[in-house]
Amino acid sequence: MKRLWMRLSLVISGLILFFSILPLFAFLVLPEPPARDSLPAENSATTSVSSSETDASSQASPPPPKPEGDHHFFDPWRDLPENLLSAFLLASVAGIAGGVMASWFLVAPISKLAHAANAVGAGDLGVRVEIPNSSQEIDELAQAFNTMAADLQRAAEVRNNLMADVSHELRTPLTVLEGNLRAALDNVVELDEEQVANLYQQTHHLIHLVNELRELTLAEAAQLPLDIQPVDLIQLLQETVAIFGPLAEEHNVEFKTQLPKQLPLVDVDRVRMRQVWHNLLANALRHTPQGGAITVTANIYRGMVQVSIADSGDGIAPEHLDHVFERFYRTDPSRSRETGGSGLGLAIVKAIVEAHGGTIMAKSAGAGQGSAFIIMLPVTS
């Protein structure tokens, strides 16, 4: 009975039955017409009179008048239309009243949804509608509307944060460039080799940031060009770990690998997947203090290749775990661009992994207890 079409069917069927049965009921309850050969009771005594006397008396004088209460007999041409008209009027009133009530119950939730939709169209993304618990279709529509409104609100917040973060990230190096170049043009200072190198570093950061934003946008739009080939992830991981080996020694961080001798091949873009390992290892090295360790493991889990990069560094608080893959998100807002990166590395990693049909998740026992990033990739079919 939660289906709207079932309720409408019952209402319409009820009205049809009401219109059909009520006239029939009115017809059936009418008084039965008396038998044509029956006579009034007071004339029953005259039946003993001979027929000849009766004929004679009937010819001599007119018949006596019938009693007042017995003159009304059933006349179908008169009584049936009157009763049908009364039944029709009564059924019409009942049908209109029932239709108005049914329409009110059905239209009220839809009217609320219409007002809420107009509010969303006007920019009020925080509006929600109450689940009416009336019919299954209306409930599903209200739930879908609330979900849509929540997604729109979240997307608007992400867009606003993105614009603010991008403007902030671009403003700093551009301000440095503008100030130094203005000072040089005004002959306030002469640019020596160190200052030129600083300006070059700022332009390099701008180019790197723009390229990362472009890659992230293409990956999220499923338009990132990928050269998919069967790849041995063990070899790719070993090559990337070897590149970070000298940098880890410089920071007094130990690299540990727990890799099997062989894993099933996976269909990936070798360059993009190397970028994933590079970003994850750089992130782990950035957040691991001296004397810490970074562990890289790989195995088969539920028919997929699972790769884990874990560190013993800063860790991630529980309230940050769901946001670490967002653009420009930093668990420690006090970190600058130089110490905390651009804030796009993990977002790019997630976009590339999902573009390969895989998943990535972050785990941490809490702040100061290290963290792990686990990637699942489908094996080559």
Beta strands, then each sheet from edge to edge (+ up, - down):
strand 1: 228-231
strand 2: 254-258
strand 3: 266-269
strand 4: 293-301
strand 5: 304-311
strand 6: 359-364
strand 7: 371-378
sheet 1: 1+ 3-
sheet 2: 2+ 4+ 5- 7+ 6-
end
